[in-house]
Structure formats: structure tokens, C-alpha cells
Amino acid sequence: MQARVALVGFDWPTVDGAMEKVREEIDEVAAELELGDAGRVEEEIGDLLFSVVNLARLAGTHASTALAAANAKFVKRFLRLETLARERGVVMEEADLEALDQLWGEVKEAER
């Protein structure tokens, strides 16, 4: 859809416009989350996702490829996090988010 409308010139001239639109949509999601209307939250998240796909296109990448790579990276990191927790005797289901986030940071740092 986005490529089609771009053909007729209904598109951002640079990636900057798309980036600003993503920021705008994030703010709209946040506003709807505060109001608590699930239907409006879903609508705004849809708009955000649409805008992110547009940003990816203008940045020269495919959103589905980028998402698949991010998912694979997350799975790899999470499996390593599970291993690290087990090695340290951390029961993940009993650990608080802060402890898990610290392990996550260690996993990310080890990748560098």
C-alpha cells in the first residue's frame, strides 16, 4: 500500500518526516493508554505499526526482514539469559525484573 501511494507522490520526501510521524504516533498511543479505551489503543498501535513500516521502507529496509532478524536476536539472547540464570542459580520465575534486566544487560554486553 505504501509503495503504491508513494508512486503518486503521497509520501515523505525524506526519512526525517517518517521518523517524526513515528514519534507522533507513539505519543498518541501513550495518550490512549492513559484514557484506557482498548479499542482506541488498538487503533493507535495499528497507526504506529503502519508508520514504522513506512519508516523502514524509507530507510531502505524491509520491515518484515528487520522484524524477523530482531525476533531471532531476541530468542538467542533470551536462551542465553536462561542459561546464565541457571548457571547462577537464579530461578527466573521468582526473580524480579531488575535482576532479570541485569542478566539481560550482561548477555548484550557479552555479544559486543
The first five atom37 places (N, CA, C, CB, O) and aatype in JSON, in Angstrom:
{
  "aatype": [12, 5, 0, 1, 19, 0, 10, 19, 7, 13, 3, 17, 14, 16, 19, 3, 7, 0, 12, 6, 11, 19, 1, 6, 6, 9, 3, 6, 19, 0, 0, 6, 10, 6, 10, 7, 3, 0, 7, 1, 19, 6, 6, 6, 9, 7, 3, 10, 10, 13, 15, 19, 19, 2, 10, 0, 1, 10, 0, 7, 16, 8, 0, 15, 16, 0, 10, 0, 0, 0, 2, 0, 11, 13, 19, 11, 1, 13, 10, 1, 10, 6, 16, 10, 0, 1, 6, 1, 7, 19, 19, 12, 6, 6, 0, 3, 10, 6, 0, 10, 3, 5, 10, 17, 7, 6, 19, 11, 6, 0, 6, 1],
  "atom_mask": [
    [1, 1, 1, 1, 1],
    [1, 1, 1, 1, 1],
    [1, 1, 1, 1, 1],
    [1, 1, 1, 1, 1],
    [1, 1, 1, 1, 1],
    [1, 1, 1, 1, 1],
    [1, 1, 1, 1, 1],
    [1, 1, 1, 1, 1],
    [1, 1, 1, 0, 1],
    [1, 1, 1, 1, 1],
    [1, 1, 1, 1, 1],
    [1, 1, 1, 1, 1],
    [1, 1, 1, 1, 1],
    [1, 1, 1, 1, 1],
    [1, 1, 1, 1, 1],
    [1, 1, 1, 1, 1],
    [1, 1, 1, 0, 1],
    [1, 1, 1, 1, 1],
    [1, 1, 1, 1, 1],
    [1, 1, 1, 1, 1],
    [1, 1, 1, 1, 1],
    [1, 1, 1, 1, 1],
    [1, 1, 1, 1, 1],
    [1, 1, 1, 1, 1],
    [1, 1, 1, 1, 1],
    [1, 1, 1, 1, 1],
    [1, 1, 1, 1, 1],
    [1, 1, 1, 1, 1],
    [1, 1, 1, 1, 1],
    [1, 1, 1, 1, 1],
    [1, 1, 1, 1, 1],
    [1, 1, 1, 1, 1],
    [1, 1, 1, 1, 1],
    [1, 1, 1, 1, 1],
    [1, 1, 1, 1, 1],
    [1, 1, 1, 0, 1],
    [1, 1, 1, 1, 1],
    [1, 1, 1, 1, 1],
    [1, 1, 1, 0, 1],
    [1, 1, 1, 1, 1],
    [1, 1, 1, 1, 1],
    [1, 1, 1, 1, 1],
    [1, 1, 1, 1, 1],
    [1, 1, 1, 1, 1],
    [1, 1, 1, 1, 1],
    [1, 1, 1, 0, 1],
    [1, 1, 1, 1, 1],
    [1, 1, 1, 1, 1],
    [1, 1, 1, 1, 1],
    [1, 1, 1, 1, 1],
    [1, 1, 1, 1, 1],
    [1, 1, 1, 1, 1],
    [1, 1, 1, 1, 1],
    [1, 1, 1, 1, 1],
    [1, 1, 1, 1, 1],
    [1, 1, 1, 1, 1],
    [1, 1, 1, 1, 1],
    [1, 1, 1, 1, 1],
    [1, 1, 1, 1, 1],
    [1, 1, 1, 0, 1],
    [1, 1, 1, 1, 1],
    [1, 1, 1, 1, 1],
    [1, 1, 1, 1, 1],
    [1, 1, 1, 1, 1],
    [1, 1, 1, 1, 1],
    [1, 1, 1, 1, 1],
    [1, 1, 1, 1, 1],
    [1, 1, 1, 1, 1],
    [1, 1, 1, 1, 1],
    [1, 1, 1, 1, 1],
    [1, 1, 1, 1, 1],
    [1, 1, 1, 1, 1],
    [1, 1, 1, 1, 1],
    [1, 1, 1, 1, 1],
    [1, 1, 1, 1, 1],
    [1, 1, 1, 1, 1],
    [1, 1, 1, 1, 1],
    [1, 1, 1, 1, 1],
    [1, 1, 1, 1, 1],
    [1, 1, 1, 1, 1],
    [1, 1, 1, 1, 1],
    [1, 1, 1, 1, 1],
    [1, 1, 1, 1, 1],
    [1, 1, 1, 1, 1],
    [1, 1, 1, 1, 1],
    [1, 1, 1, 1, 1],
    [1, 1, 1, 1, 1],
    [1, 1, 1, 1, 1],
    [1, 1, 1, 0, 1],
    [1, 1, 1, 1, 1],
    [1, 1, 1, 1, 1],
    [1, 1, 1, 1, 1],
    [1, 1, 1, 1, 1],
    [1, 1, 1, 1, 1],
    [1, 1, 1, 1, 1],
    [1, 1, 1, 1, 1],
    [1, 1, 1, 1, 1],
    [1, 1, 1, 1, 1],
    [1, 1, 1, 1, 1],
    [1, 1, 1, 1, 1],
    [1, 1, 1, 1, 1],
    [1, 1, 1, 1, 1],
    [1, 1, 1, 1, 1],
    [1, 1, 1, 1, 1],
    [1, 1, 1, 0, 1],
    [1, 1, 1, 1, 1],
    [1, 1, 1, 1, 1],
    [1, 1, 1, 1, 1],
    [1, 1, 1, 1, 1],
    [1, 1, 1, 1, 1],
    [1, 1, 1, 1, 1],
    [1, 1, 1, 1, 1]
  ],
  "atom_positions": [
    [[0.83, -1.19, 0.0], [0.0, 0.0, 0.0], [0.87, 1.25, 0.0], [-0.95, 0.0, 1.22], [0.64, 2.18, -0.77]],
    [[1.88, 1.27, 0.86], [2.72, 2.46, 0.96], [3.51, 2.72, -0.31], [3.67, 2.32, 2.13], [3.68, 3.87, -0.72]],
    [[4.0, 1.66, -0.93], [4.73, 1.83, -2.19], [3.8, 2.39, -3.26], [5.34, 0.5, -2.65], [4.21, 3.2, -4.09]],
    [[2.57, 1.94, -3.24], [1.59, 2.41, -4.25], [1.32, 3.9, -4.09], [0.27, 1.62, -4.12], [1.32, 4.64, -5.08]],
    [[1.08, 4.35, -2.87], [0.8, 5.77, -2.68], [2.05, 6.62, -2.92], [0.25, 6.03, -1.28], [1.95, 7.78, -3.31]],
    [[3.22, 6.05, -2.69], [4.47, 6.76, -2.97], [4.6, 7.04, -4.46], [5.68, 5.96, -2.47], [5.17, 8.07, -4.85]],
    [[4.09, 6.13, -5.29], [4.16, 6.32, -6.75], [3.44, 7.58, -7.2], [3.58, 5.11, -7.46], [3.82, 8.17, -8.21]],
    [[2.42, 7.99, -6.49], [1.69, 9.2, -6.87], [2.16, 10.42, -6.07], [0.19, 8.99, -6.67], [1.56, 11.49, -6.17]],
    [[3.22, 10.25, -5.29], [3.8, 11.38, -4.57], [3.26, 11.63, -3.18], [0.0, 0.0, 0.0], [3.63, 12.61, -2.55]],
    [[2.39, 10.75, -2.7], [1.85, 10.91, -1.35], [2.79, 10.19, -0.39], [0.38, 10.36, -1.24], [2.49, 9.1, 0.09]],
    [[3.93, 10.83, -0.12], [4.99, 10.2, 0.64], [5.87, 11.27, 1.27], [5.83, 9.25, -0.26], [5.88, 12.42, 0.82]],
    [[6.59, 10.89, 2.31], [7.55, 11.8, 2.9], [8.73, 11.95, 1.94], [8.02, 11.3, 4.3], [9.17, 10.96, 1.35]],
    [[9.25, 13.17, 1.76], [10.39, 13.34, 0.85], [11.69, 12.76, 1.42], [10.59, 14.81, 0.55], [12.6, 12.41, 0.68]],
    [[11.76, 12.67, 2.78], [12.95, 12.1, 3.41], [12.52, 11.21, 4.57], [13.91, 13.22, 3.91], [11.35, 11.22, 4.98]],
    [[13.45, 10.47, 5.08], [13.18, 9.59, 6.22], [12.83, 10.41, 7.47], [14.4, 8.7, 6.5], [12.17, 9.9, 8.38]],
    [[13.26, 11.66, 7.52], [13.0, 12.51, 8.69], [11.51, 12.69, 8.95], [13.66, 13.87, 8.51], [11.07, 12.65, 10.1]],
    [[10.73, 12.88, 7.9], [9.29, 13.03, 8.06], [8.66, 11.77, 8.63], [0.0, 0.0, 0.0], [7.78, 11.84, 9.49]],
    [[9.11, 10.63, 8.14], [8.6, 9.36, 8.65], [8.98, 9.15, 10.1], [9.12, 8.19, 7.8], [8.2, 8.63, 10.89]],
    [[10.19, 9.56, 10.46], [10.65, 9.43, 11.85], [9.79, 10.3, 12.77], [12.14, 9.83, 11.98], [9.39, 9.86, 13.85]],
    [[9.5, 11.49, 12.34], [8.66, 12.38, 13.15], [7.25, 11.82, 13.29], [8.61, 13.79, 12.53], [6.62, 11.95, 14.34]],
    [[6.74, 11.2, 12.23], [5.41, 10.59, 12.29], [5.39, 9.45, 13.3], [4.99, 10.07, 10.89], [4.41, 9.29, 14.03]],
    [[6.45, 8.65, 13.36], [6.54, 7.57, 14.35], [6.49, 8.15, 15.76], [7.85, 6.73, 14.15], [5.78, 7.64, 16.63]],
    [[7.24, 9.22, 15.98], [7.22, 9.87, 17.31], [5.81, 10.36, 17.65], [8.22, 11.06, 17.35], [5.35, 10.21, 18.78]],
    [[5.15, 10.95, 16.68], [3.78, 11.44, 16.88], [2.84, 10.29, 17.25], [3.26, 12.15, 15.62], [2.01, 10.42, 18.15]],
    [[2.98, 9.18, 16.55], [2.11, 8.02, 16.82], [2.39, 7.42, 18.19], [2.31, 6.96, 15.74], [1.47, 6.95, 18.86]],
    [[3.65, 7.42, 18.62], [3.98, 6.94, 19.97], [3.27, 7.8, 21.01], [5.52, 6.96, 20.21], [2.71, 7.28, 21.98]],
    [[3.3, 9.1, 20.81], [2.61, 10.0, 21.74], [1.11, 9.72, 21.76], [2.86, 11.47, 21.36], [0.48, 9.77, 22.82]],
    [[0.53, 9.42, 20.6], [-0.9, 9.13, 20.54], [-1.23, 7.81, 21.24], [-1.37, 9.08, 19.09], [-2.27, 7.71, 21.89]],
    [[-0.36, 6.82, 21.11], [-0.56, 5.56, 21.84], [-0.53, 5.84, 23.34], [0.53, 4.5, 21.45], [-1.38, 5.36, 24.08]],
    [[0.45, 6.61, 23.78], [0.59, 6.91, 25.2], [-0.67, 7.62, 25.73], [1.83, 7.79, 25.45], [-1.15, 7.31, 26.82]],
    [[-1.19, 8.56, 24.95], [-2.39, 9.29, 25.37], [-3.58, 8.34, 25.5], [-2.72, 10.41, 24.38], [-4.36, 8.45, 26.46]],
    [[-3.74, 7.43, 24.56], [-4.86, 6.49, 24.61], [-4.69, 5.47, 25.73], [-5.0, 5.77, 23.27], [-5.68, 5.04, 26.33]],
    [[-3.45, 5.09, 26.02], [-3.22, 4.18, 27.15], [-3.67, 4.82, 28.46], [-1.73, 3.78, 27.24], [-4.24, 4.16, 29.32]],
    [[-3.42, 6.11, 28.6], [-3.85, 6.81, 29.81], [-5.37, 6.84, 29.93], [-3.31, 8.24, 29.81], [-5.91, 6.75, 31.04]],
    [[-6.06, 6.96, 28.8], [-7.52, 7.01, 28.82], [-8.14, 5.63, 29.02], [-8.04, 7.62, 27.52], [-9.26, 5.51, 29.51]],
    [[-7.4, 4.59, 28.64], [-7.84, 3.22, 28.91], [-8.89, 2.64, 27.98], [0.0, 0.0, 0.0], [-9.53, 1.65, 28.33]],
    [[-9.08, 3.22, 26.82], [-10.04, 2.69, 25.85], [-9.31, 1.68, 24.96], [-10.68, 3.86, 24.98], [-8.52, 2.06, 24.09]],
    [[-9.56, 0.4, 25.18], [-8.83, -0.66, 24.47], [-8.97, -0.55, 22.96], [-9.33, -2.02, 24.92], [-8.01, -0.8, 22.23]],
    [[-10.14, -0.19, 22.48], [-10.35, -0.05, 21.04], [-9.5, 1.06, 20.44], [0.0, 0.0, 0.0], [-8.92, 0.89, 19.36]],
    [[-9.42, 2.18, 21.14], [-8.6, 3.3, 20.65], [-7.12, 2.97, 20.76], [-8.92, 4.59, 21.44], [-6.33, 3.36, 19.89]],
    [[-6.73, 2.25, 21.81], [-5.33, 1.85, 21.95], [-4.94, 0.97, 20.76], [-5.1, 1.09, 23.29], [-3.89, 1.15, 20.16]],
    [[-5.81, 0.01, 20.44], [-5.53, -0.87, 19.3], [-5.41, -0.08, 18.01], [-6.62, -1.93, 19.16], [-4.51, -0.33, 17.2]],
    [[-6.29, 0.86, 17.81], [-6.24, 1.69, 16.6], [-4.94, 2.47, 16.51], [-7.43, 2.65, 16.57], [-4.31, 2.52, 15.46]],
    [[-4.54, 3.07, 17.63], [-3.31, 3.87, 17.62], [-2.07, 3.0, 17.48], [-3.21, 4.69, 18.9], [-1.09, 3.41, 16.84]],
    [[-2.09, 1.81, 18.05], [-0.95, 0.9, 17.85], [-0.88, 0.48, 16.39], [-1.07, -0.34, 18.77], [0.21, 0.35, 15.83]],
    [[-2.02, 0.26, 15.78], [-2.04, -0.02, 14.34], [-1.42, 1.11, 13.54], [0.0, 0.0, 0.0], [-0.63, 0.87, 12.63]],
    [[-1.78, 2.35, 13.89], [-1.2, 3.5, 13.2], [0.31, 3.56, 13.43], [-1.85, 4.8, 13.69], [1.06, 3.89, 12.51]],
    [[0.74, 3.25, 14.64], [2.17, 3.25, 14.95], [2.9, 2.2, 14.11], [2.4, 2.98, 16.45], [3.95, 2.49, 13.52]],
    [[2.35, 1.0, 14.06], [2.99, -0.06, 13.26], [3.05, 0.32, 11.79], [2.23, -1.39, 13.43], [4.07, 0.11, 11.12]],
    [[1.97, 0.89, 11.28], [1.94, 1.34, 9.89], [3.05, 2.37, 9.64], [0.56, 1.93, 9.54], [3.74, 2.33, 8.63]],
    [[3.2, 3.29, 10.59], [4.22, 4.33, 10.46], [5.63, 3.76, 10.53], [4.03, 5.39, 11.54], [6.53, 4.23, 9.83]],
    [[5.83, 2.76, 11.38], [7.15, 2.13, 11.48], [7.49, 1.39, 10.19], [7.19, 1.15, 12.69], [8.64, 1.41, 9.74]],
    [[6.5, 0.74, 9.59], [6.73, 0.07, 8.3], [7.13, 1.1, 7.25], [5.46, -0.71, 7.85], [8.02, 0.85, 6.44]],
    [[6.47, 2.23, 7.27], [6.81, 3.3, 6.32], [8.23, 3.81, 6.56], [5.8, 4.45, 6.44], [8.97, 4.04, 5.61]],
    [[8.59, 3.98, 7.82], [9.95, 4.39, 8.16], [10.97, 3.38, 7.63], [10.09, 4.55, 9.68], [11.98, 3.76, 7.06]],
    [[10.69, 2.11, 7.83], [11.6, 1.06, 7.34], [11.77, 1.17, 5.83], [11.07, -0.35, 7.72], [12.88, 1.1, 5.31]],
    [[10.66, 1.34, 5.13], [10.71, 1.45, 3.66], [11.58, 2.62, 3.24], [9.29, 1.6, 3.06], [12.44, 2.5, 2.37]],
    [[11.35, 3.78, 3.87], [12.12, 4.97, 3.51], [13.58, 4.86, 3.93], [11.5, 6.19, 4.14], [14.44, 5.52, 3.34]],
    [[13.86, 4.04, 4.93], [15.24, 3.82, 5.37], [15.94, 2.78, 4.5], [15.27, 3.38, 6.84], [17.13, 2.51, 4.68]],
    [[15.2, 2.19, 3.56], [15.8, 1.24, 2.63], [15.85, -0.19, 3.11], [0.0, 0.0, 0.0], [16.66, -0.97, 2.64]],
    [[14.98, -0.53, 4.05], [14.93, -1.9, 4.54], [13.51, -2.42, 4.47], [15.48, -1.99, 5.97], [12.57, -1.64, 4.28]],
    [[13.35, -3.7, 4.63], [12.02, -4.31, 4.64], [11.63, -4.57, 6.09], [11.98, -5.63, 3.79], [12.38, -5.21, 6.83]],
    [[10.48, -4.08, 6.48], [10.04, -4.21, 7.87], [9.97, -5.67, 8.29], [8.69, -3.55, 8.06], [10.37, -6.01, 9.41]],
    [[9.46, -6.54, 7.43], [9.32, -7.95, 7.82], [10.69, -8.61, 8.01], [8.51, -8.72, 6.77], [10.85, -9.45, 8.89]],
    [[11.66, -8.25, 7.2], [13.01, -8.78, 7.34], [13.64, -8.29, 8.63], [13.88, -8.39, 6.14], [14.27, -9.06, 9.37]],
    [[13.47, -7.0, 8.91], [14.02, -6.42, 10.13], [13.38, -7.04, 11.37], [13.82, -4.91, 10.14], [14.05, -7.33, 12.35]],
    [[12.06, -7.26, 11.31], [11.37, -7.86, 12.45], [11.79, -9.3, 12.66], [9.85, -7.78, 12.25], [11.99, -9.73, 13.8]],
    [[11.94, -10.05, 11.59], [12.38, -11.45, 11.72], [13.78, -11.51, 12.34], [12.37, -12.15, 10.33], [14.06, -12.37, 13.17]],
    [[14.66, -10.6, 11.93], [16.01, -10.57, 12.49], [15.97, -10.19, 13.97], [16.9, -9.58, 11.71], [16.7, -10.76, 14.78]],
    [[15.13, -9.22, 14.32], [15.0, -8.81, 15.72], [14.46, -9.95, 16.58], [14.09, -7.58, 15.84], [14.92, -10.16, 17.7]],
    [[13.49, -10.69, 16.05], [12.94, -11.83, 16.78], [14.0, -12.9, 17.01], [11.75, -12.43, 16.02], [14.11, -13.46, 18.1]],
    [[14.78, -13.18, 15.96], [15.84, -14.18, 16.09], [16.88, -13.75, 17.11], [16.51, -14.44, 14.72], [17.36, -14.56, 17.9]],
    [[17.24, -12.47, 17.08], [18.22, -11.94, 18.04], [17.67, -12.04, 19.46], [18.57, -10.48, 17.71], [18.39, -12.4, 20.39]],
    [[16.39, -11.71, 19.63], [15.78, -11.79, 20.95], [15.78, -13.22, 21.48], [14.35, -11.25, 20.91], [16.13, -13.45, 22.64]],
    [[15.4, -14.17, 20.64], [15.37, -15.58, 21.05], [16.76, -16.03, 21.48], [14.84, -16.47, 19.91], [16.93, -16.68, 22.51]],
    [[17.76, -15.69, 20.68], [19.15, -16.07, 21.01], [19.56, -15.48, 22.36], [20.12, -15.58, 19.9], [20.14, -16.18, 23.19]],
    [[19.25, -14.21, 22.57], [19.61, -13.57, 23.83], [18.84, -14.18, 25.0], [19.34, -12.06, 23.75], [19.4, -14.4, 26.07]],
    [[17.55, -14.45, 24.8], [16.75, -14.98, 25.89], [17.22, -16.38, 26.28], [15.27, -15.01, 25.51], [17.25, -16.71, 27.47]],
    [[17.58, -17.19, 25.3], [18.11, -18.52, 25.61], [19.41, -18.39, 26.4], [18.35, -19.32, 24.31], [19.65, -19.17, 27.33]],
    [[20.23, -17.44, 26.04], [21.48, -17.21, 26.78], [21.16, -16.71, 28.19], [22.39, -16.2, 26.04], [21.83, -17.11, 29.14]],
    [[20.16, -15.86, 28.33], [19.74, -15.37, 29.63], [19.29, -16.53, 30.51], [18.6, -14.34, 29.49], [19.64, -16.6, 31.69]],
    [[18.52, -17.46, 29.94], [18.08, -18.63, 30.7], [19.27, -19.45, 31.18], [17.15, -19.51, 29.85], [19.3, -19.92, 32.32]],
    [[20.25, -19.62, 30.31], [21.44, -20.38, 30.67], [22.22, -19.68, 31.77], [22.34, -20.59, 29.44], [22.65, -20.31, 32.73]],
    [[22.4, -18.38, 31.63], [23.13, -17.6, 32.63], [22.41, -17.65, 33.98], [23.29, -16.15, 32.16], [23.05, -17.8, 35.02]],
    [[21.11, -17.52, 33.96], [20.33, -17.59, 35.21], [20.51, -18.95, 35.86], [18.83, -17.32, 34.95], [20.74, -19.04, 37.07]],
    [[20.41, -20.0, 35.07], [20.56, -21.36, 35.6], [21.96, -21.53, 36.19], [20.31, -22.41, 34.49], [22.09, -22.11, 37.27]],
    [[23.01, -21.04, 35.5], [24.38, -21.15, 36.0], [24.56, -20.44, 37.33], [25.35, -20.58, 34.97], [25.38, -20.86, 38.15]],
    [[23.81, -19.37, 37.53], [23.94, -18.58, 38.76], [22.91, -18.96, 39.82], [23.81, -17.11, 38.44], [22.86, -18.35, 40.89]],
    [[22.1, -19.96, 39.53], [21.11, -20.4, 40.49], [19.92, -19.46, 40.63], [0.0, 0.0, 0.0], [19.23, -19.47, 41.65]],
    [[19.69, -18.65, 39.62], [18.56, -17.72, 39.63], [17.34, -18.43, 39.06], [18.88, -16.42, 38.81], [17.37, -18.92, 37.94]],
    [[16.28, -18.49, 39.84], [15.02, -19.05, 39.36], [14.27, -17.9, 38.69], [14.17, -19.7, 40.54], [13.77, -16.99, 39.36]],
    [[14.2, -17.95, 37.37], [13.66, -16.81, 36.63], [12.24, -16.45, 37.05], [13.69, -17.11, 35.15], [11.9, -15.27, 37.14]],
    [[11.42, -17.44, 37.3], [10.02, -17.18, 37.67], [9.91, -16.47, 39.02], [9.23, -18.48, 37.7], [8.89, -15.86, 39.33]],
    [[10.96, -16.57, 39.82], [10.96, -15.95, 41.14], [11.77, -14.65, 41.19], [11.5, -16.92, 42.17], [11.67, -13.88, 42.15]],
    [[12.57, -14.41, 40.17], [13.41, -13.22, 40.13], [12.58, -12.0, 39.76], [14.58, -13.41, 39.13], [11.59, -12.1, 39.03]],
    [[13.0, -10.85, 40.29], [12.29, -9.63, 39.91], [12.85, -9.1, 38.58], [12.43, -8.55, 41.02], [13.88, -9.56, 38.09]],
    [[12.14, -8.15, 38.03], [12.51, -7.62, 36.72], [13.9, -7.0, 36.74], [11.49, -6.59, 36.27], [14.64, -7.11, 35.76]],
    [[14.26, -6.36, 37.83], [15.58, -5.74, 37.93], [16.69, -6.78, 37.8], [15.71, -4.99, 39.27], [17.67, -6.55, 37.09]],
    [[16.54, -7.91, 38.46], [17.55, -8.97, 38.39], [17.63, -9.55, 36.98], [17.23, -10.09, 39.39], [18.72, -9.78, 36.46]],
    [[16.48, -9.76, 36.37], [16.47, -10.3, 35.01], [17.04, -9.29, 34.02], [15.05, -10.68, 34.59], [17.75, -9.67, 33.08]],
    [[16.74, -8.03, 34.23], [17.26, -6.99, 33.35], [18.78, -6.88, 33.47], [16.61, -5.65, 33.66], [19.46, -6.6, 32.48]],
    [[19.3, -7.1, 34.66], [20.76, -7.08, 34.83], [21.4, -8.23, 34.04], [21.14, -7.18, 36.33], [22.41, -8.04, 33.37]],
    [[20.8, -9.41, 34.13], [21.3, -10.54, 33.34], [21.21, -10.24, 31.85], [20.52, -11.82, 33.68], [22.12, -10.56, 31.09]],
    [[20.1, -9.63, 31.46], [19.91, -9.27, 30.04], [21.03, -8.33, 29.58], [18.52, -8.6, 29.83], [21.57, -8.49, 28.48]],
    [[21.36, -7.37, 30.42], [22.46, -6.46, 30.09], [23.79, -7.17, 29.94], [0.0, 0.0, 0.0], [24.59, -6.82, 29.08]],
    [[24.02, -8.17, 30.77], [25.25, -8.96, 30.67], [25.28, -9.75, 29.38], [25.37, -9.91, 31.88], [26.33, -9.87, 28.73]],
    [[24.13, -10.3, 28.99], [24.05, -11.05, 27.74], [24.37, -10.12, 26.57], [22.65, -11.7, 27.56], [25.14, -10.47, 25.68]],
    [[23.77, -8.95, 26.58], [24.01, -8.0, 25.49], [25.48, -7.57, 25.45], [23.11, -6.76, 25.65], [26.07, -7.47, 24.38]],
    [[26.05, -7.32, 26.63], [27.44, -6.9, 26.7], [28.38, -8.0, 26.18], [27.81, -6.51, 28.13], [29.38, -7.71, 25.53]],
    [[28.05, -9.24, 26.48], [28.88, -10.36, 26.03], [28.88, -10.48, 24.51], [28.4, -11.67, 26.66], [29.82, -11.02, 23.92]],
    [[27.84, -10.0, 23.87], [27.76, -10.05, 22.4], [28.71, -9.06, 21.75], [26.33, -9.77, 21.94], [29.11, -9.24, 20.6]],
    [[29.06, -8.03, 22.48], [29.91, -6.97, 21.9], [31.3, -7.4, 21.8], [29.85, -5.72, 22.69], [32.15, -6.65, 21.33]]
  ]
}
